Every structure is written in C-alpha cells, then in structure tokens.
Amino acid sequence: MSDADAKPARQRFFIHTFGCQMNEADSSRMGEILVRAGWTPAERIEEADLVLLNTCAVRDKAEQKVLSALGRYRPLKVEHRAIIGVSGCIAQQEKERLLKRVPYVDFVVGPDGIPKLAEIVRRVQEERVRVSETAWVDSEAYLFPRADPESARGKVTEFVTVMKGCDHVCSYCVVPYVRGRELSRPVAEVLDEVRALVAAGVREVTLIGQNVNSYRGGASFAQLLSQVHELPGVLRVRFTTSNPHDLPDELVDAFGRLPRLMPHFHLPVQSGSDPILERMRRGHTVAHYLERVDRLRRTCPDVALTTDLIVGFPGETAQDFEATMALVERARFDNVYSFVYSPRPHTAAALHEVEWGHVPHEVKVERIERLQARVREISLGFAQAKVGKVVQVLVEGPSKTDPRKRFGRTPENRVVNFLGEAAAGTVVEVEIDRVTPNALFGQERR
C-alpha cells in the first residue's frame, strides 16, 4: 500500500482532571465529545496531540497545581507541537487573561462551553488561532452534559449531572462566579440518561450538582431520587453535594425509605464555630447542623457522614478552632476533606481579610495538622470495626494498586481491595482482614 493510500493516524488526546466530581463528570463528557470528533484517548500524556487540563479554582493550592502542570507540559508544545487547552473553573475565572499569562496555551473553555469543544479544537488546528470560550449560556439554551451510553459500556458506576451552579454566596467561595447561577435539569432528561446507562451495563449512578438540595427540575430532589431509585436495573444510587442550610426532612428521610440509596452523606459544614459560620455566610449554625446529623442517624443508623472543613479562615481564633475540633468529636465523621483557607478572587472574605484578621500561615499549618491527625484516628477506628466482618461490595474491576486483586466499594462508600474473581458489576461478600484509615482489605467469600 502506498503512502497516499495509508489512512492518517488518529489524533490522540489526554485529559488531566483536577478537583471535584463535577469536574470528573465534565472530563468524561469532553472525552466523549472528542471521540465522536475522531480523536482517541492517549495512554500516556507524552503520546498526546491534545492535552486538556480540566481545572479547579476552589483553593489557591489547586490553582498552583494547574500552573505547575502547565509548566511541565510546555515541552509537549515545543517538541511535539501538541495543542494545550485549559477548561473548567480556572478557565472561567481567568478567561483571556490566562492566554496572556501562559502564551503556549491554545484555548480556554469554561463549563458552559463544553458542547463547543470539538469546534474549538478544529479552529485551533485549521485557523491557527487562540480561542477563549467563556461566555455564559442563557438558561433557555443551556445543554447539560450527558453521558454517552456507548462510552459507558464496561463501567460499573457513572456520574449523572442533575443541576449546576450555586445561588448561595458563601464569603469564601468562587463557585457562583465560575459555575454560574443554579439551573436544574428536567426530571425526564435525568431519567432517560439513567435508563440508557443501565442498558449499557452501569449499575450505580451518582447524581451530582453544586447543591443538589436546590434541585428544581419539576420535582424536589428527594422526589427525583425516588424516581431514579425505582428504575429497573439500578443497584445503587448516590448523590453529592448538599448544603445543610436548605436540607429538608424529605431528603433526610429518603435514607430510611429507599433501600438502594446508599448510606453515605457528604454534608459540608466548613467550621464548628458559629461566629466563623456567620462570617462565611453559610446560613446555618452548629446546632442546626447537628440537628440534621442527629435526624439522619436516627433515620439511618449505619450512615457514613463525611464533610468539608476550612482551617484558618480570616478572624479564626484559637477558641473558634477548638470549636471545630469539638464538632469533629461530636459528629464523628467517617472522613473529612480539610483545607487551609486561601483567598479567592471575587469573594467577600478576600476583600475583608485584613479587617477580619489574617491568620498566620504557621498557625494554619499547626491547626490543620492537628485536625487531620484526629480525623485519621477516627477514620481508622471506623475501619478497624470492620476487621473480621463481612461487607457487601459492588465490584468495579481490577484493583488500582494490585492487579491480582479486585476493587469495589461498600454501601458506605469505603474502598475495598480484595482477593477474588467476581465479575465487575456484581455485588459480593468480602471478609475484611486488614484496614487503613481510607481502605479495607480482604477476601471474597465463596
């Protein structure tokens, strides 16, 4: 066959994802868009003709990680002429400024521009232009990212976006600026997507949004959960994330009446101090938060509760921090995602940090190390209670750490690596013989 008859090599892409489940879902959708446009995933970033960084702007540390990664990927542009793009929250936050700041970035695309990704890449290739696509799409024209059932084949779990944006204006949070106002997806669209995923072999769906409590797509969020729960073939249902400010009894009570709704609730509290919560504009008190937790545990005694905590918020005193430590002892979280406060653009906390009181860096570090050490002890205690016990595991595939083992999760969302031969998508019993604070290990029961 002559060179003229040879088919051109398929171009390859690599997506580096930073941040939350919303970003993970967006990366999956962008990968599907590129595949439909004729691209193929690269196994290694060095092989990629297109490198896309899907970014998070919630913390300064996350933003610095992105900039560091861009520096590492610059040789791909120089040596291999790879296209480099930035999507997600930093793209939305920085817009054209990022193109000026990093001259080897070819395009930036915000969350609302995802459907245009293939066209943006084509323009960069064919027109030799740099592109910024960060305009908000009118709510009437907005298209929610939808999982491709063909791409989902072979997957056991999948994210389904049910709403986007946030109308809460917490004083530390950049999400309303980079993700926009709340917009809910119609119930029928959500149910159609779940049905298609189940037909493709998916057994667990996680309904996601910046604040799913605010879902208004023709039903309450609890009603949407009920309808997804009743779809044939759905083995497990999860959701994230909620705000305790507007957490209704109806949603809490769903854990007692929907057996396939998994007993794991991520409920960010951010601080255990009422003065700090007020300064954060969270809209709830510690007492209100604990009342919700108590009702949840009465409804579902085995629920695993996880949360977010910020340490070193402007004006946080030693007494405020001790209140946070007291909340950790009282609530007994299964896990905590903890962060040192960092000022974010366009937020009230950044504007008022001097007025409210800057917390020295060394104080922040000492506090978060102490918090994380105690959280690890509590998490290890929960895990150790499983030693010698049998847990139900939905198998997702080979272990990520040991190909001889299988990997899955318990109903409480704990990771399990185990010896066994169970097929992906099946639920098996695993006897636990060893644990770490974040994972369980054992053997499949025959």
N, C-alpha and C positions, 0 to 999 in steps of 0.2 A: 504494500500500500504506500502510495506517495505521500510526501508531507502535505500536499494540497488536500488529499483525501482524509487525512487524520483528523479526528474530532478534537476540538480545542479542550484543554484541560479545564475541568470545572474549578471555578474560583472558590477559595476556602475562607471561612470566617471564624473568628474566635471572640466570644463574649466573656468579659471579666466582670462579674457582678459583685457589687458592694451593697451592704445594707439589709433591709427588711424583706419580709415575704412578698410585699408588693413589688419590690424590685426583682425578686426571683421570678415572680409570675410575668413581669414585663419582659425579662430576658428570654423566657421561654417563648413568649409571643413574638418577639423580634427575631428569634432564631427561626421560627416557623415562617415568618414573612420572607426572610432571606432564602430559605429553602425553596419556597414557592417561586422565587425570582431566579432560581437556577444556581444558587450557591450551595455549598456543602460544608458541614462543620469540620474544622481542623482539629486533629487530635492534640497537637502541640501548637502553642502560640507562634513559635518560630516558623511554622508552615503557613501562617495565615496571610492572605492578601488583604483582609479587612480585620482590624482589631477594634472592637467596640467596648468601651468602658461604660457600664451602666452604674450610675453613681448615687451616693448618699450624701446629703448635706446636713444631716441632723446634728452631728458633732463635728467640731473642728478637726479632731483626730481622723475621722473618716475622710474629710476633705483633703487632709495632708497625705493620706494613703493614696488617694487618687492621683494627686500631683506627683508623688513619688513614682507611682506605676507608669505615669505618662513619661517620666524621665527615663525609666528602664526600657520603654518600648520605642523610644526615639530611634535607636539603630535600625529597627524594622523599616522605618520610613526612609532612612538614609541608604541602607544597604539593599533593601528588597522592594522599595517603593510601595510599601503597604499603605492602604488608606487607614487613617486613625480617626475614630469618631468618639464623641462623648454624649451619652444620653442620661436621662434621669434628673435627679434633683439639682446636682451642681450645674448641669447644662441649663436648667430652668432658672437657677439663681444667677448665674454669671452671664448667660446669653452671649452676645457678640464679644463681650469683654474677655471671655475665655479664648476666643480665636486670636485676640491681640496679645493676650498673656502667654499663650503657648502657640507659637507660629506654625508648628508642624501638625497641629490638629486640623483635620479637613472639614469636619462638620460638628455641630452641636444640635441635639434634638431633644426637646422637652417631652414629658409624659404624654401630652395631648397630640404630639406629632408622630407617635409611633406608627400609625397606619401609613404614613408617608415615607417610611424608612427606605423601601426599595427605590423609590423615585429619587430620594436624596442621594443615595449611593450612586445611582445612574448619572445624576448631574455631576457629581464629583469626578466620576470616571470620564465621561464624554465631554463635558463642557469645561473641565479643568477649573472649577470654581470652588470656593469655600462657602459652606451653607450654614445658616443659623435658622432653625425652625423651632421657635419657642412661643409662638402665639397661642393664646388660649382658644379652644374651640367652643363656639356657642353651644349651650346645653341642648338645644334642639337638634344640633348636627353631630354631637359627640357620639363616637362609636366606641363602646367598651371593648378592650382586648378580649378576644375569645380563643380558648384553647382549641387547637386543631386535633380532632379525634385521631387522624392518621398518625400524627406525631406522638400522640399519647399511647399508641399501641406499645405494649411492653412495660408501661408504667403502672404502678400499683396505686400511687397517690397523685393528686393533682390539685393545684390551686384554681379556684373559680372566683373572679372578681365580681363583687355584688354592688359595691359603691366606691366612690373615690372622693378625695378632698376632705376638708375638715372646716367646720364653721366655728369651732372653739378657737379662741385666740389666747392660748396659754402664753405667758410672757416670755418664755424661753424658746419657743418652738417656731421653726421656719416652715413647717409643713403647709400651713394655709397659703404661704407665699409661693412655694414650689409645686404644690399639688392642687391648689385652687379650692374653690368652694365645693361643698358637698353636692354630689349628684348620684342618684340611685338608679340602678339598672332594673328594668321591669321584671316582675316575677317570672313571666313566661319565658323571657330570654335566659334567665338563670336555670330554670328547669330544663329547657331544651338543651343547654350546654351540658348539664349533668347527665341527662339521658344519653347524649352522644358519647360522653366519656365512658360511661358504664358499658355501653355497647362495644367500646374499643378495649375493654378489659380493666379499666380503672375501678378500684374497689373502695377507695377512701377519697373524699373531697373535703377540702378546707375552704370555707367561704371567707373571703378576705376583703378588707377595706380599712381606711384610716380610722374610722369609728363606726363599726357595724351597728352599734346601738341606734345610730341615726338613720338607719335604712328606711327609705320611704318609697319603695318601688311598686306600690299598690298593695302592700301588706306591711305589718310590723316585722321586725327581724325575727322575732320568735315564731311568727306565723310562717315566714319563709323557711326557717329551719324545719318546721313540722312538715312542710310540703316536700322539701328535699329528702327528709328522713323517710318518707313513705314511698319514694321511687324504687321500683324493683331493681335489685342488684347492688344497691348501695349498702355496703357493710358497715362503714364508719363515716361519721360526719364530725368535722371540727370547725372552729371559726377563730378569727382574730382580726382586729384588736378592739377592745371595749374601753369606754370611759366610765368610771364609777359615778360621774356627775349625773348621767342620764341612763342608769342601768335599772330597767323596770323589773318588778316582781315576775312578770310574764316570762322574761328571758331567764331569770334565775330558776324559776320553777320548771323550765323546759328540761333541766338536768334530771328532774325526778320523773318525767313522763315520757321521755324519748330514749329508749334503751340503746339506740345506735348513735346517740350523741355522746361522744367520748368525754369521760370525766377529767377534763383538763381545761382550766380557765386562766387565760392571761389577762390580768386586770392591773394596769399600771397605776401606781399610787404616787410615785415621784418623791415624796417626802413623808416623814412621820411627824412633822411639826405643823400645827395649824397656821402660825404666822407665815411660815415659808409657803405653804399651800395657797394662802391668800395672795401673797406676793406673786406666786406663779400663775394666778388666775385659774386655778384648777376647778373651782366651782363646787368642791366637796371638802368636808372636814375629815379628820382621822376617825371621829366617831361614826360618821356616815359610812365611811369605807368599811370599818369593822362590822357595822350592822349588816352591810351587804355580804361580807365574808361569812358572818355567822349564819345568815339565812341560806347562803349557798351550801354550807357544810351541813346544816340541818336537812336540806333537800337531798344532798348527795354527799354522804359522809366520806366517801373514798376520793373525792375530787382532789386533784393536784393543782395547787394555786401557784402561779408564777407572776412576777411583777417587774416593773422598772423603777429604779431609784437614781436620783441625781444627788451627788455629794458636792458640797462647796458652792451652792447657789448663793448669789450676792446677799450678804447680810446674815448668812447661816452662822449662828453662834454655836459654842460647844453644847449648850443646852438644846438647841434645835437638833444637832446631830445625835445627841443621846436619845432624843425623842424618836428619831428614825431607828436607832438600834432597838429601842423598846418595842416599836411596831414590828420589827423583824421577829423578836421573841414572841410577841403576842400572836402574830398571824401565822408564823411557822411556814414560810413559803418553801415550796419544793425547790425553787430556783429563783434567782434574782439577776436581772440584767442591770448592772450598775455602771454609772458613768460619772466622771468628773465634769462639773459644769464648764462649758466653754461658750462664750458669747457668739451668737449667730446674727447675721445681717437681718435688718428689718424687724428686730424683736425689741419689745419694751425692756426686757432685762438687760440687754446690751446697752440701751440708752441710759438706763438708771443705775448701772453697776457701781459707779463712783458714789452716787447718792445713797444707795442701799448698803454699800460696804463690800469692797473686794476681799475675798478670802485668799490668803497667800497660798501659792502653789504647794509649798511643803506641807501645809495644813490639809489641803485637799488630798494629797497623796497619803498622808498618815491615816486620814479618815476612811478613804476608800479601801486601803489595805486591811484595816481593821474590820470594816463591813464585809468585805469579800471573804476574809478568813472565817468569820462567824457563819456566813451563808454556806460555805463549803462544809462546815461541821454539821449544820442542819441537813443539808442535802445528802451528806454521807449517811446520816442517821436514817433518813427515809430509805435510802438504797440498802443499807445493811439489814433493815427489817424484811427485805425480800429474800435474803440468803436462806436456802432450804425450802423456799416456797415455789409454787408453780404459777407462772404468769401466762396470760394469753398474748400471743404475738402475731401481728399481721406481717407476714414475710414480704420484704420489699426486694430482696435479691441477695447477691453475694456481699459479704462483709466488706466495708471500705478499708478495714485495717488488716484483714486476714482472708485471702481468697478461699481458704479451706472451710471458712465458716459462713453462716447465713446472717442476715441483718434484718431487723424489723423494729417495731415499736409496740409498747404496751398501750392499753387504753389511756393510761395517764400520760402518754407521750414520752415515756422513758425509752432510750435507745437500748436495744438488746442485741448482742453478738453471741451466736450460739453454734454449737456443732450439730449438724443435722442435714437433711436432704429435702426438706419441704420446698415445694414449688412457690415461686413468687405469687402473691395474691391469695394465698391460703392462710388461715388462722390456725396456729399450732400452740401446743402447750410446751413451755420451756421451764425446766427446773434450774433455778439460779444457784450458782455455787461461788460466785465472786462478784464484787462490785467496786466501782469507783464513785465519786460524787455525781458523775454525769452519765454513767453507763452501767448496764448489767451484763453479766456473762453467765452462760450455762449450756445445757444440753437439751435437745429436743426429746420429749418423752415419747416412747413408742407405744 
